[in-house]
Amino acid sequence: MSTVSSDVCVDIRSVHKFYGDFQVLFDVNLEIAKGEVCVVLGPSGSGKSTLLRCINHLETIAAGRIYVNGDLIGYSERNGKLYCLAEEAIAAQRRNIGMVFQRFNLFGHMTAIQNVMAGPVLVKGHSRRCAELLAMSLLERVGLADRARQYPSQLSGGQQQRVAIARAMAMQPDVLLFDEPTSALDPELVGEVLETMKDLARTGMTMIVVTHEVGFAREVADRVVFMDQGRIVEKGAPESVLDNPRNPRTQAFLSKVL
Ligand SMILES: Nc1ncnc2c1ncn2[C@@H]1O[C@H](COP(=O)(O)OP(=O)(O)OP(=O)(O)O)[C@@H](O)[C@H]1O
């Protein structure tokens, strides 16, 4: 049983993570409220992607706990000890944690709508009819209803990423994780994906976004987290972290990117 408050969606407690002998995360603590948009900034190699991947247990952790809506991710706890969950149980947890990657990872042999329908049909057991209605409404939401029958190779990078967002939404996750969703895109396609993410944020979706888009952080984030060398060194409202950073490492980073 966890003691997570019902307003908290993601609760990261004292997480440590190693790759072999290399410690990549040090005592990371972060609570994300339901409906919150949290943007994670930081220099390359600071551990942002790794932290995101720990949340849906694509990476194991050496110590600490991660809860999503009160559910301990990846492990069960008995008498203070952690035991790894079976793959099936981890897969069930991942269904509630959507992830959008830098490379869109769409199925190339499926049309846009088939990509969005796949999860609801194959994983959730929805009827094709039901999944098709849901997929169409999501494609409409990301502005791609007219592209539903096209294959990924017939879509631009920005359109493919918007399909990937619709696909993640189709699982009706508790939280959506974005791992640098615009960094593989040509600059002129970045805006349309950020607009889609802004729309999503307005609907009250809980989102954790790793990005270098400081403008997006300023406009959309409820909170900005700054990571450096595996640690959260600063977190707070965007205007406080971005305009008045207190930590010298945040100051140095922002002076380069702004
Ligand atoms: N599978 C892995 N095995 C060993 N080291 C890894 C692995 N994945 C990442 N690392 C190392 O862990 C550190 C953090 O990587 P991570 O990708 O989390 O950083 P990041 O802040 O997301 O960087 P970027 O902004 O460049 O994507 C880096 O030093 C990286 O080289």
The ligand as an SDF file (V2000), in Angstrom:
LIG
                    3D

 31 33  0  0  0  0  0  0  0  0999 V2000
   21.8800    2.3270  -21.8350 N   0  0  0  0  0  0  0  0  0  0  0  0
   22.8690    3.0630  -21.3390 C   0  0  0  0  0  0  0  0  0  0  0  0
   24.0140    2.5050  -20.8960 N   0  0  0  0  0  0  0  0  0  0  0  0
   25.0120    3.2350  -20.3460 C   0  0  0  0  0  0  0  0  0  0  0  0
   24.9560    4.5920  -20.1960 N   0  0  0  0  0  0  0  0  0  0  0  0
   23.8400    5.1950  -20.6200 C   0  0  0  0  0  0  0  0  0  0  0  0
   22.7480    4.4770  -21.2120 C   0  0  0  0  0  0  0  0  0  0  0  0
   21.7720    5.3710  -21.5240 N   0  0  0  0  0  0  0  0  0  0  0  0
   22.2440    6.5840  -21.1650 C   0  0  0  0  0  0  0  0  0  0  0  0
   23.4870    6.4710  -20.6270 N   0  0  0  0  0  0  0  0  0  0  0  0
   24.2880    7.5890  -20.0690 C   0  0  0  0  0  0  0  0  0  0  0  0
   23.5460    8.1570  -19.0060 O   0  0  0  0  0  0  0  0  0  0  0  0
   23.6790    9.5720  -18.9970 C   0  0  0  0  0  0  0  0  0  0  0  0
   22.3110   10.2010  -19.0630 C   0  0  0  0  0  0  0  0  0  0  0  0
   21.7070    9.8890  -20.3130 O   0  0  0  0  0  0  0  0  0  0  0  0
   20.2580   10.4400  -20.7040 P   0  0  0  0  0  0  0  0  0  0  0  0
   19.9780    9.9750  -22.0980 O   0  0  0  0  0  0  0  0  0  0  0  0
   19.3010   10.0900  -19.6480 O   0  0  0  0  0  0  0  0  0  0  0  0
   20.5270   12.0020  -20.6890 O   0  0  0  0  0  0  0  0  0  0  0  0
   19.6630   13.1980  -21.2890 P   0  0  0  0  0  0  0  0  0  0  0  0
   19.7000   14.2800  -20.2700 O   0  0  0  0  0  0  0  0  0  0  0  0
   18.3230   12.6900  -21.6980 O   0  0  0  0  0  0  0  0  0  0  0  0
   20.5190   13.6230  -22.5660 O   0  0  0  0  0  0  0  0  0  0  0  0
   20.0460   14.1860  -24.0180 P   0  0  0  0  0  0  0  0  0  0  0  0
   19.4670   15.5570  -23.7660 O   0  0  0  0  0  0  0  0  0  0  0  0
   21.3260   14.2370  -24.7870 O   0  0  0  0  0  0  0  0  0  0  0  0
   19.0720   13.1910  -24.5660 O   0  0  0  0  0  0  0  0  0  0  0  0
   24.5880    9.9170  -20.1770 C   0  0  0  0  0  0  0  0  0  0  0  0
   25.8880   10.0680  -19.6680 O   0  0  0  0  0  0  0  0  0  0  0  0
   24.4860    8.7170  -21.0790 C   0  0  0  0  0  0  0  0  0  0  0  0
   25.6650    8.5470  -21.8160 O   0  0  0  0  0  0  0  0  0  0  0  0
  1  2  1  0
  2  3  1  0
  2  7  2  0
  3  4  2  0
  4  5  1  0
  5  6  2  0
  6  7  1  0
  6 10  1  0
  7  8  1  0
  8  9  2  0
  9 10  1  0
 10 11  1  0
 11 12  1  0
 11 30  1  0
 12 13  1  0
 13 14  1  0
 13 28  1  0
 14 15  1  0
 15 16  1  0
 16 17  2  0
 16 18  1  0
 16 19  1  0
 19 20  1  0
 20 21  2  0
 20 22  1  0
 20 23  1  0
 23 24  1  0
 24 25  2  0
 24 26  1  0
 24 27  1  0
 28 29  1  0
 28 30  1  0
 30 31  1  0
M  END
$$$$
